[in-house]
Amino acid sequence: MIEINLSPTKKAGSITNVGGIDLSLINVKMMFIAMLIMFIPEMVLTDMWESEKSQLNIKFMTLQQEYKKIGKKVRELGAIEKQVEALKEQEQKLAKKLDTVKQIINKRQNPFKVLHYIASNIPPEVWVVNITLNDKALEITGYSRNWKSIGSFLENLKNSIFFERGIEYSKATELNKEKGMDRYEPFSIKARVQSFK
């Protein structure tokens, strides 16, 4: 008996069958339109995007150069900032030293101006025998021809900027009267120096 297969099948070696895909079923017009839509805009847009890309690359390069310049300035400013901080520290150290020097100068007592003031304001009838300056305590002992000269001398001392207001006067008992000094009044003045300047 002979068997015949009546179902239509394509031959295995057909040109329209490539890789299991039947090319005879593909619509050629639509494939061509799809290829045009796929490749033509890319060619046109690529040129347009290339010009935009080149412009953006130029901007990027200029911005990168500016960034490098600014980064260099920032590094330079960082070095300057370190110098400024070092100078501030040094300024603080110098300010402390200056305060110390001012304290030493303020403690230093140069009695020249005080003694010069006393010497230039002694009335002619007053003789100073002894001047003692211990820290800021001043004691002046001497003789005077009359009470008026002692009062004038006390007023001169009270009007001075060098002495505090509490100036004390007393009769000097520790002075030994020499011969011929019986008619003169011994005195002792105690005052505190408030400023040596």
MARMIVEX-635584 format. One line per 10 residues: number of its first residue (from 1); their letters; for each residue x, y, z of N, C-alpha, C, O, CB. Coordinates in steps of 0.001 Angstrom, whole numbers, padded with zeros to 6 digits, always signed. Glycine has a CB too. Layout:
<pts>
NUM) A) X,Y,Z,X,Y,Z,X,Y,Z,X,Y,Z,X,Y,Z; ...
</pts>
This chain:
<pts>
1) MIEINLSPTK) +000793,-001155,+000000,+000000,+000000,+000000,+000859,+001251,+000000,+001954,+001271,+000561,-000915,-000020,+001156; +000358,+002268,-000621,+001096,+003521,-000793,+000403,+004596,+000046,-000813,+004782,-000006,+001169,+003943,-002313; +001242,+005297,+000826,+000700,+006393,+001643,+001083,+007722,+001001,+002217,+007902,+000557,+001228,+006317,+003118; +000138,+008644,+000957,+000381,+009962,+000370,-000024,+011006,+001410,-001081,+010916,+002035,-000418,+010155,-000985; +000800,+011938,+001563,+000526,+013047,+002483,-000059,+014179,+001672,+000622,+014718,+000800,+001817,+013508,+003247; -001266,+014548,+001922,-001955,+015560,+001146,-001832,+016964,+001753,-002282,+017921,+001122,-003405,+015189,+001013; -001260,+017130,+002913,-001134,+018475,+003510,-000013,+019239,+002812,+001083,+018724,+002593,-000856,+018386,+005050; -000330,+020485,+002473,+000699,+021259,+001755,+001818,+021686,+002708,+001528,+022349,+003704,+000072,+022507,+001081; +003011,+021356,+002463,+004198,+021777,+003246,+005198,+022391,+002313,+005264,+022083,+001123,+004839,+020584,+004016; +005960,+023252,+002883,+006964,+023933,+002073,+008216,+023112,+002092,+008479,+022318,+002995,+007237,+025366,+002580
11) KAGSITNVGG) +008941,+023331,+001098,+010191,+022597,+001010,+011178,+023181,+002005,+011166,+024381,+002280,+010763,+022640,-000426; +012014,+022339,+002529,+012969,+022759,+003547,+014022,+023684,+002974,+014570,+024488,+003729,+013631,+021554,+004178; +014326,+023629,+001756,+015393,+024437,+001179,+014888,+025686,+000519,+015542,+026165,-000407,+016163,+023640,+000193; +013756,+026261,+000929,+013169,+027442,+000300,+013973,+028702,+000642,+014523,+028818,+001737,+011705,+027610,+000743; +014033,+029622,-000288,+014785,+030886,-000112,+014048,+031806,+000841,+014682,+032597,+001539,+015002,+031601,-001474; +012760,+031727,+000890,+011984,+032636,+001735,+012033,+032250,+003207,+011560,+033013,+004049,+010547,+032671,+001270; +012560,+031153,+003526,+012663,+030722,+004915,+014122,+030857,+005352,+014979,+030087,+004918,+012151,+029249,+005094; +014401,+031852,+006223,+015767,+032080,+006711,+015731,+032045,+008231,+015070,+032862,+008873,+016351,+033448,+006188; +016433,+031112,+008776,+016536,+031031,+010236,+015199,+030784,+010898,+014987,+031231,+012025,+017139,+032295,+010786; +014303,+030098,+010249,+013008,+029799,+010827,+012011,+030932,+010654,+010885,+030838,+011144,+013163,+029484,+012278
21) IDLSLINVKM) +012394,+031992,+009973,+011484,+033116,+009736,+011079,+033080,+008274,+011922,+032991,+007383,+012149,+034492,+010107; +009820,+033148,+008049,+009301,+033133,+006671,+009264,+034563,+006172,+008447,+035369,+006617,+007873,+032473,+006590; +010169,+034873,+005231,+010294,+036241,+004710,+009147,+036605,+003770,+008929,+037786,+003499,+011623,+036403,+003981; +008436,+035648,+003288,+007327,+035930,+002376,+006158,+036565,+003119,+005294,+037188,+002501,+006871,+034646,+001673; +006124,+036410,+004439,+005049,+036992,+005236,+005321,+038457,+005612,+004417,+039137,+006097,+004843,+036170,+006495; +006532,+038948,+005402,+006905,+040315,+005785,+006405,+041276,+004729,+006559,+041046,+003529,+008445,+040454,+005967; +005787,+042387,+005209,+005312,+043453,+004334,+006513,+044334,+004008,+007053,+044981,+004905,+004147,+044284,+005004; +006938,+044375,+002772,+008155,+045064,+002359,+007981,+046576,+002462,+008910,+047266,+002883,+008534,+044669,+000928; +006825,+047106,+002091,+006605,+048564,+002139,+006700,+049062,+003582,+007356,+050066,+003860,+005216,+048935,+001531; +006051,+048362,+004475,+006070,+048798,+005868,+007469,+048655,+006459,+007882,+049465,+007289,+005056,+047994,+006698
31) MFIAMLIMFI) +008194,+047632,+006035,+009567,+047445,+006503,+010435,+048587,+006024,+011286,+049070,+006772,+010136,+046102,+006019; +010239,+049030,+004790,+011016,+050138,+004240,+010697,+051431,+004984,+011600,+052199,+005317,+010735,+050302,+002735; +009404,+051672,+005244,+009004,+052883,+005992,+009585,+052841,+007400,+010048,+053862,+007908,+007451,+053011,+006056; +009566,+051679,+008031,+010125,+051543,+009381,+011622,+051809,+009371,+012146,+052435,+010293,+009842,+050141,+009948; +012320,+051338,+008332,+013765,+051593,+008224,+014040,+053080,+008048,+014971,+053629,+008638,+014369,+050803,+007048; +013202,+053732,+007212,+013364,+055171,+007023,+013136,+055921,+008340,+013913,+056805,+008700,+012392,+055682,+005941; +012073,+055564,+009049,+011780,+056219,+010331,+012890,+055935,+011329,+013188,+056776,+012177,+010419,+055745,+010895; +013496,+054781,+011244,+014518,+054413,+012203,+015857,+055091,+011929,+016515,+055530,+012872,+014695,+052926,+012206; +016279,+055190,+010676,+017631,+055679,+010384,+017706,+057145,+009970,+018675,+057823,+010311,+018227,+054851,+009309; +016717,+057649,+009250,+016809,+059024,+008748,+016777,+060038,+009896,+017618,+060937,+009911,+015662,+059310,+007762
41) PEMVLTDMWE) +015858,+059942,+010851,+015912,+060933,+011938,+017230,+060876,+012701,+017741,+061903,+013149,+014754,+060716,+012906; +017766,+059693,+012845,+019043,+059587,+013561,+020132,+060341,+012831,+020935,+061023,+013467,+019448,+058123,+013735; +020184,+060237,+011505,+021203,+060950,+010736,+021026,+062459,+010859,+022001,+063195,+011012,+021150,+060532,+009263; +019771,+062919,+010792,+019491,+064359,+010871,+019731,+064862,+012289,+020399,+065875,+012501,+018034,+064661,+010434; +019175,+064137,+013254,+019301,+064572,+014646,+020730,+064453,+015161,+021150,+065225,+016023,+018373,+063763,+015529; +021477,+063483,+014632,+022863,+063335,+015070,+023669,+064573,+014748,+024455,+065038,+015574,+023502,+062115,+014423; +023482,+065116,+013544,+024195,+066351,+013185,+023765,+067506,+014090,+024603,+068287,+014539,+023940,+066714,+011703; +022471,+067615,+014356,+021979,+068689,+015212,+022500,+068511,+016644,+022925,+069472,+017286,+020431,+068725,+015198; +022459,+067276,+017128,+022943,+067016,+018486,+024448,+067160,+018588,+024968,+067545,+019635,+022533,+065628,+018932; +025146,+066854,+017516,+026603,+067026,+017526,+026969,+068491,+017745,+027872,+068800,+018523,+027219,+066516,+016205
51) SEKSQLNIKF) +026254,+069410,+017047,+026556,+070830,+017234,+026242,+071250,+018670,+027022,+071979,+019283,+025753,+071696,+016230; +025103,+070797,+019216,+024780,+071109,+020617,+025801,+070484,+021559,+026221,+071094,+022542,+023364,+070613,+020971; +026190,+069253,+021235,+027174,+068557,+022069,+028506,+069294,+022053,+029150,+069436,+023092,+027365,+067107,+021590; +028930,+069771,+020860,+030198,+070502,+020783,+030110,+071818,+021565,+031076,+072208,+022221,+030574,+070779,+019307; +028955,+072509,+021500,+028783,+073736,+022277,+028819,+073453,+023771,+029445,+074179,+024543,+027470,+074419,+021909; +028130,+072372,+024166,+028156,+072009,+025586,+029548,+071576,+026030,+029955,+071852,+027159,+027155,+070891,+025864; +030290,+070890,+025134,+031674,+070516,+025471,+032544,+071753,+025654,+033386,+071802,+026550,+032272,+069612,+024377; +032333,+072767,+024786,+033108,+074011,+024920,+032778,+074684,+026257,+033673,+075143,+026967,+032811,+074982,+023731; +031464,+074738,+026594,+031077,+075316,+027886,+031668,+074521,+029037,+032144,+075085,+030023,+029552,+075368,+028016; +031629,+073206,+028896,+032182,+072350,+029945,+033673,+072606,+030134,+034162,+072679,+031262,+031941,+070875,+029613
61) MTLQQEYKKI) +034397,+072743,+029010,+035840,+072992,+029100,+036122,+074353,+029756,+037016,+074473,+030594,+036482,+072934,+027693; +035337,+075386,+029358,+035555,+076703,+029980,+035218,+076663,+031468,+035934,+077239,+032288,+034705,+077783,+029276; +034124,+075982,+031813,+033768,+075861,+033227,+034817,+075075,+033999,+035119,+075390,+035150,+032405,+075192,+033376; +035371,+074053,+033360,+036410,+073267,+034024,+037668,+074109,+034247,+038311,+074011,+035292,+036749,+072013,+033193; +038016,+074945,+033247,+039163,+075835,+033416,+038918,+076842,+034541,+039797,+077102,+035363,+039464,+076572,+032103; +037695,+077407,+034561,+037353,+078332,+035644,+037401,+077629,+036993,+037865,+078192,+037985,+035961,+078938,+035416; +036913,+076385,+037016,+036947,+075616,+038258,+038384,+075407,+038738,+038672,+075516,+039930,+036251,+074262,+038065; +039283,+075105,+037796,+040690,+074918,+038163,+041284,+076211,+038696,+042020,+076205,+039683,+041503,+074423,+036959; +040950,+077355,+038018,+041456,+078650,+038483,+040930,+078967,+039885,+041674,+079404,+040763,+041057,+079770,+037499; +039622,+078734,+040069,+039026,+079011,+041382,+039607,+078070,+042435,+039863,+078482,+043567,+037484,+078867,+041325
71) GKKVRELGAI) +039815,+076802,+042061,+040430,+075858,+042998,+041830,+076304,+043392,+042222,+076179,+044552,+040483,+074457,+042387; +042591,+076829,+042420,+043936,+077333,+042712,+043862,+078526,+043659,+044639,+078631,+044607,+044666,+077730,+041410; +042896,+079438,+043383,+042731,+080599,+044270,+042331,+080163,+045669,+042808,+080712,+046662,+041682,+081566,+043705; +041442,+079160,+045741,+041014,+078663,+047049,+042195,+078082,+047813,+042328,+078301,+049018,+039912,+077604,+046891; +043063,+077334,+047107,+044257,+076791,+047769,+045169,+077909,+048240,+045726,+077847,+049336,+045021,+075853,+046824; +045325,+078958,+047386,+046142,+080107,+047790,+045518,+080808,+048993,+046215,+081199,+049930,+046304,+081100,+046617; +044173,+080964,+048953,+043499,+081605,+050076,+043593,+080749,+051334,+043642,+081275,+052446,+042035,+081875,+049733; +043618,+079449,+051158,+043804,+078557,+052307,+045153,+078797,+052963,+045263,+078822,+054189,+043683,+077090,+051878; +046186,+078975,+052130,+047518,+079280,+052681,+047500,+080643,+053362,+048088,+080823,+054428,+048601,+079252,+051565; +046815,+081605,+052734,+046720,+082943,+053337,+045921,+082879,+054637,+046253,+083554,+055612,+046062,+083946,+052351
81) EKQVEALKEQ) +044872,+082067,+054642,+044062,+081922,+055855,+044901,+081338,+056990,+044773,+081751,+058143,+042832,+081027,+055583; +045759,+080373,+056652,+046651,+079823,+057682,+047594,+080901,+058198,+047867,+080975,+059396,+047460,+078629,+057127; +048096,+081744,+057281,+048967,+082837,+057704,+048216,+083817,+058594,+048754,+084303,+059589,+049542,+083565,+056487; +046958,+084105,+058226,+046152,+085026,+059033,+045932,+084447,+060426,+046039,+085163,+061422,+044794,+085311,+058350; +045626,+083155,+060496,+045431,+082520,+061804,+046719,+082559,+062625,+046685,+082806,+063830,+044957,+081064,+061630; +047856,+082315,+061967,+049140,+082392,+062673,+049392,+083816,+063160,+049885,+084020,+064269,+050297,+081927,+061755; +049048,+084807,+062321,+049225,+086204,+062730,+048293,+086565,+063889,+048681,+087313,+064787,+048972,+087144,+061538; +047068,+086035,+063871,+046147,+086298,+064985,+046693,+085708,+066285,+046641,+086344,+067338,+044747,+085714,+064681; +047217,+084487,+066197,+047808,+083867,+067385,+048979,+084691,+067888,+049128,+084919,+069089,+048263,+082432,+067080; +049815,+085139,+066945,+050957,+085952,+067333,+050492,+087291,+067919,+051093,+087800,+068865,+051882,+086185,+066126
91) EQKLAKKLDT) +049422,+087856,+067355,+048882,+089117,+067871,+048376,+088932,+069295,+048576,+089800,+070144,+047745,+089637,+066965; +047713,+087788,+069564,+047238,+087518,+070914,+048413,+087377,+071886,+048365,+087877,+073010,+046375,+086247,+070932; +049466,+086689,+071436,+050644,+086542,+072290,+051271,+087909,+072570,+051657,+088212,+073699,+051678,+085598,+071632; +051365,+088737,+071507,+051945,+090066,+071687,+051067,+090943,+072578,+051578,+091750,+073354,+052152,+090739,+070332; +049738,+090786,+072467,+048835,+091557,+073321,+049034,+091174,+074786,+049026,+092034,+075667,+047366,+091332,+072901; +049216,+089863,+075043,+049492,+089431,+076420,+050807,+090014,+076918,+050902,+090484,+078052,+049531,+087894,+076509; +051827,+089978,+076050,+053119,+090540,+076440,+053009,+092039,+076676,+053611,+092574,+077608,+054176,+090252,+075369; +052230,+092723,+075819,+052042,+094162,+075970,+051328,+094480,+077278,+051675,+095445,+077960,+051252,+094726,+074786; +050328,+093667,+077628,+049645,+093861,+078911,+050616,+093682,+080076,+050583,+094435,+081050,+048465,+092878,+079050; +051473,+092682,+079960,+052459,+092452,+081002,+053408,+093638,+081118,+053726,+094086,+082220,+053242,+091171,+080723
101) VKQIINKRQN) +053861,+094146,+079958,+054764,+095301,+079961,+054062,+096519,+080554,+054665,+097268,+081322,+055259,+095612,+078527; +052773,+096726,+080199,+052028,+097863,+080757,+051904,+097743,+082267,+052042,+098729,+082990,+050631,+097958,+080123; +051641,+096515,+082743,+051547,+096319,+084193,+052880,+096631,+084867,+052920,+097240,+085937,+051113,+094875,+084516; +053972,+096206,+084227,+055294,+096479,+084800,+055556,+097981,+084795,+056063,+098532,+085772,+056406,+095730,+084014; +055209,+098642,+083691,+055431,+100087,+083607,+054569,+100812,+084633,+055023,+101770,+085259,+055124,+100606,+082185; +053316,+100358,+084809,+052442,+100992,+085791,+052959,+100776,+087216,+052788,+101639,+088077,+051016,+100446,+085660; +053586,+099636,+087460,+054145,+099384,+088789,+055434,+100165,+089024,+055783,+100504,+090155,+054406,+097898,+088973; +056123,+100438,+087930,+057387,+101154,+088060,+057095,+102564,+088565,+056177,+103234,+088093,+058158,+101193,+086701; +057878,+102987,+089511,+057646,+104285,+090104,+058886,+105153,+089907,+059934,+104921,+090510,+057292,+104151,+091603; +058740,+106126,+089071,+059815,+107088,+088861,+059407,+108374,+089564,+058529,+109094,+089088,+060094,+107329,+087327
111) PFKVLHYIAS) +060041,+108663,+090692,+059599,+109803,+091497,+060127,+111153,+090997,+059951,+112166,+091673,+060028,+109601,+092924; +060762,+111181,+089839,+061367,+112433,+089388,+060358,+113570,+089309,+060611,+114654,+089836,+062017,+112237,+088038; +059216,+113343,+088657,+058232,+114413,+088483,+057646,+114856,+089819,+057401,+116043,+090031,+057111,+113955,+087549; +057421,+113898,+090722,+056889,+114237,+092045,+057882,+115102,+092804,+057522,+116139,+093362,+056566,+112960,+092850; +059138,+114665,+092820,+060170,+115414,+093555,+060438,+116767,+092893,+060708,+117751,+093581,+061479,+114596,+093635; +060365,+116817,+091575,+060550,+118092,+090880,+059417,+119054,+091228,+059651,+120250,+091405,+060619,+117874,+089352; +058206,+118543,+091326,+057075,+119383,+091706,+057267,+119919,+093126,+057050,+121104,+093382,+055752,+118592,+091602; +057673,+119046,+094041,+057896,+119482,+095428,+058974,+120558,+095474,+058810,+121590,+096126,+058298,+118281,+096326; +060086,+120305,+094769,+061204,+121259,+094798,+060808,+122608,+094210,+061241,+123646,+094711,+062403,+120695,+094034; +059997,+122614,+093163,+059647,+123885,+092529,+058506,+124606,+093262,+058235,+125769,+092963,+059255,+123646,+091075
121) NIPPEVWVVN) +057836,+123948,+094207,+056731,+124582,+094938,+057019,+124785,+096424,+056093,+125007,+097204,+055484,+123752,+094786; +058256,+124714,+096818,+058620,+125009,+098211,+058744,+126533,+098345,+059491,+127162,+097595,+059973,+124280,+098629; +058019,+127122,+099292,+058181,+128569,+099516,+059594,+128897,+100008,+060266,+128040,+100582,+057138,+129076,+100538; +060042,+130129,+099785,+061423,+130488,+100175,+061691,+130400,+101672,+062841,+130225,+102073,+061731,+131884,+099715; +060672,+130516,+102503,+060880,+130477,+103956,+060857,+129059,+104523,+060907,+128890,+105741,+059824,+131311,+104648; +060782,+128044,+103674,+060700,+126653,+104120,+061991,+125935,+103733,+062477,+126057,+102609,+059454,+125934,+103501; +062539,+125176,+104703,+063725,+124344,+104449,+063334,+122880,+104656,+062786,+122513,+105695,+064927,+124747,+105394; +063616,+122077,+103679,+063326,+120644,+103791,+064606,+119959,+104242,+065659,+120109,+103623,+062801,+120042,+102427; +064500,+119209,+105323,+065647,+118500,+105876,+065697,+117059,+105367,+066772,+116522,+105100,+065598,+118520,+107408; +064508,+116437,+105235,+064481,+115019,+104874,+063213,+114729,+104050,+062119,+115193,+104371,+064530,+114118,+106158
131) ITLNDKALEI) +063403,+113948,+102979,+062271,+113446,+102189,+062410,+111933,+102125,+063441,+111406,+101707,+062231,+114085,+100735; +061355,+111245,+102548,+061349,+109787,+102510,+060179,+109334,+101648,+059037,+109737,+101870,+061255,+109181,+103947; +060478,+108488,+100656,+059436,+107926,+099787,+059537,+106412,+099880,+060478,+105804,+099370,+059586,+108421,+098291; +058554,+105817,+100536,+058518,+104368,+100705,+057267,+103868,+099996,+056150,+104095,+100460,+058527,+103954,+102228; +057462,+103171,+098847,+056384,+102758,+097962,+055620,+104000,+097529,+056122,+104749,+096692,+055439,+101729,+098657; +054428,+104252,+098062,+053692,+105471,+097698,+053524,+106400,+098893,+052852,+107427,+098795,+052319,+105112,+097124; +054127,+106046,+100010,+054039,+106888,+101211,+055200,+107883,+101215,+056368,+107496,+101182,+054056,+106017,+102512; +054851,+109177,+101256,+055844,+110247,+101219,+055825,+110971,+102559,+054762,+111292,+103091,+055568,+111238,+100043; +057021,+111225,+103100,+057134,+112023,+104335,+058188,+113100,+104112,+059314,+112822,+103699,+057507,+111121,+105576; +057792,+114330,+104396,+058686,+115480,+104245,+058837,+116115,+105625,+057843,+116452,+106269,+058132,+116523,+103183
141) TGYSRNWKSI) +060070,+116277,+106075,+060331,+116961,+107351,+061238,+118143,+107090,+062096,+118105,+106208,+060972,+115996,+108399; +061037,+119212,+107880,+061859,+120399,+107702,+061480,+121503,+108672,+060795,+121272,+109669,+061746,+120902,+106284; +061943,+122718,+108357,+061706,+123897,+109184,+061080,+124984,+108325,+061196,+124996,+107100,+063024,+124400,+109837; +060407,+125901,+109026,+059847,+127068,+108354,+059969,+128274,+109280,+059994,+128148,+110504,+058363,+126825,+107948; +060042,+129452,+108649,+060133,+130672,+109455,+058801,+131002,+110101,+058769,+131563,+111196,+060601,+131847,+108599; +057695,+130662,+109441,+056387,+130984,+110009,+055360,+129956,+109556,+055617,+129135,+108675,+055944,+132409,+109600; +054190,+130022,+110182,+053107,+129092,+109879,+052533,+129335,+108486,+052081,+128403,+107821,+052004,+129210,+110925; +052555,+130583,+108055,+051986,+130936,+106758,+052713,+130210,+105630,+052069,+129758,+104684,+052050,+132452,+106540; +054019,+130089,+105705,+054805,+129386,+104676,+054473,+127900,+104655,+054397,+127284,+103592,+056313,+129582,+104919; +054275,+127326,+105857,+053899,+125901,+105924,+052523,+125707,+105295,+052314,+124750,+104549,+053901,+125387,+107401
151) GSFLENLKNS) +051573,+126615,+105591,+050232,+126535,+105002,+050275,+126675,+103482,+049561,+125972,+102767,+049328,+127617,+105598; +051116,+127586,+102993,+051267,+127756,+101552,+051836,+126490,+100918,+051391,+126069,+099850,+052172,+128958,+101244; +052817,+125889,+101577,+053416,+124648,+101082,+052374,+123520,+101047,+052311,+122754,+100086,+054620,+124241,+101968; +051549,+123427,+102121,+050494,+122407,+102165,+049476,+122622,+101037,+049045,+121655,+100409,+049780,+122430,+103536; +049089,+123866,+100776,+048151,+124158,+099683,+048742,+123749,+098338,+048036,+123190,+097498,+047789,+125656,+099667; +050026,+124020,+098125,+050679,+123616,+096871,+050629,+122102,+096688,+050407,+121607,+095583,+052142,+124098,+096846; +050836,+121374,+097784,+050798,+119906,+097698,+049367,+119407,+097449,+049163,+118462,+096688,+051361,+119276,+098997; +048378,+120047,+098093,+046980,+119624,+097924,+046480,+119913,+096512,+045639,+119177,+095996,+046080,+120329,+098949; +046984,+120971,+095881,+046548,+121323,+094527,+047265,+120506,+093446,+046995,+120672,+092257,+046778,+122806,+094281; +048149,+119654,+093852,+048918,+118853,+092905,+048106,+117665,+092406,+047188,+117199,+093082,+050216,+118369,+093549
161) IFFERGIEYS) +048452,+117180,+091219,+047813,+115972,+090679,+048523,+114708,+091173,+048058,+113594,+090934,+047813,+116009,+089135; +049638,+114891,+091855,+050447,+113739,+092259,+049978,+113114,+093576,+050219,+111930,+093810,+051896,+114154,+092386; +049322,+113881,+094426,+049022,+113401,+095777,+047531,+113206,+095985,+046699,+113884,+095382,+049561,+114371,+096814; +047218,+112245,+096870,+045838,+112062,+097298,+045454,+113205,+098228,+046324,+113921,+098724,+045646,+110688,+097998; +044172,+113378,+098465,+043693,+114546,+099218,+043999,+114484,+100717,+044049,+115532,+101361,+042210,+114691,+099026; +044198,+113330,+101278,+044404,+113217,+102724,+045841,+113510,+103150,+046532,+112612,+103632,+044018,+111835,+103186; +046299,+114742,+102982,+047665,+115124,+103369,+047636,+115503,+104847,+046795,+116293,+105275,+048213,+116317,+102482; +048570,+114930,+105630,+048601,+115153,+107094,+049776,+116052,+107459,+050894,+115880,+106973,+048702,+113798,+107863; +049490,+117013,+108329,+050529,+117905,+108850,+050666,+117638,+110342,+049673,+117464,+111047,+050188,+119418,+108573; +051896,+117607,+110808,+052139,+117514,+112257,+053440,+118230,+112580,+054273,+118471,+111706,+052197,+116022,+112732
171) KATELNKEKG) +053591,+118558,+113832,+054814,+119208,+114291,+055859,+118120,+114466,+055627,+117126,+115155,+054586,+120012,+115628; +057004,+118313,+113843,+058042,+117277,+113873,+058750,+117317,+115203,+059482,+118258,+115508,+059053,+117458,+112719; +058522,+116278,+115997,+059169,+116215,+117307,+060516,+115516,+117219,+061361,+115672,+118101,+058272,+115496,+118312; +060714,+114750,+116165,+061968,+113989,+116067,+063125,+114852,+115595,+064280,+114436,+115690,+061796,+112811,+115120; +062838,+116062,+115081,+063928,+116936,+114628,+064610,+117571,+115832,+063948,+118126,+116709,+063397,+118033,+113663; +065908,+117489,+115870,+066678,+118165,+116914,+066946,+119586,+116446,+067494,+119813,+115367,+068020,+117408,+117228; +066561,+120503,+117253,+066799,+121887,+116872,+068273,+122192,+117078,+068849,+121983,+118146,+065903,+122865,+117693; +068836,+122684,+116023,+070240,+123072,+116109,+070313,+124486,+116684,+069299,+125167,+116839,+070940,+122995,+114707; +071523,+124900,+116991,+071700,+126246,+117523,+071278,+127256,+116480,+071619,+127121,+115304,+073160,+126489,+117954; +070569,+128224,+116883,+070104,+129259,+115970,+068803,+128915,+115290,+068269,+129751,+114561,+071137,+129526,+114941
181) MDRYEPFSIK) +068254,+127709,+115493,+067016,+127281,+114849,+065849,+127346,+115827,+064783,+126796,+115551,+067163,+125860,+114292; +066038,+128015,+116973,+064980,+128075,+117977,+063771,+128849,+117484,+062651,+128582,+117919,+065503,+128702,+119247; +063971,+129780,+116606,+062879,+130633,+116148,+062133,+130013,+114959,+061180,+130617,+114465,+063418,+132009,+115765; +062532,+128842,+114490,+061902,+128203,+113332,+060994,+127062,+113776,+061249,+126387,+114773,+062971,+127682,+112354; +059934,+126870,+113010,+058950,+125845,+113332,+059292,+124537,+112608,+059388,+124540,+111381,+057527,+126320,+112953; +059478,+123425,+113321,+059687,+122144,+112654,+058323,+121584,+112191,+057302,+121771,+112853,+060416,+121132,+113611; +058341,+120903,+111053,+057095,+120323,+110547,+057369,+118948,+109945,+058490,+118602,+109573,+056441,+121255,+109494; +056289,+118194,+109873,+056325,+116888,+109221,+055038,+116763,+108404,+053942,+116936,+108936,+056467,+115709,+110273; +055174,+116463,+107124,+054031,+116308,+106227,+054043,+114886,+105682,+055046,+114410,+105152,+054070,+117358,+105064; +052909,+114228,+105827,+052769,+112866,+105299,+051685,+112876,+104224,+050599,+113421,+104420,+052419,+111842,+106441
191) ARVQSFK) +052002,+112266,+103094,+051044,+112208,+101983,+051241,+110889,+101233,+052285,+110243,+101319,+051223,+113433,+101014; +050192,+110520,+100495,+050283,+109338,+099639,+050289,+109782,+098180,+049479,+110608,+097759,+049104,+108351,+099914; +051227,+109211,+097419,+051338,+109534,+096008,+050271,+108712,+095265,+050204,+107492,+095411,+052794,+109237,+095460; +049451,+109391,+094478,+048446,+108668,+093693,+048906,+108421,+092265,+048437,+107493,+091606,+047138,+109438,+093680; +049830,+109259,+091787,+050330,+109070,+090417,+051750,+109621,+090336,+052066,+110674,+090889,+049398,+109775,+089366; +052595,+108872,+089627,+053963,+109328,+089430,+054122,+110055,+088098,+055230,+110445,+087730,+054924,+108151,+089500; +053013,+110240,+087374,+053093,+110872,+086059,+052518,+112263,+086108,+052497,+112959,+085092,+052366,+110040,+085009
</pts>
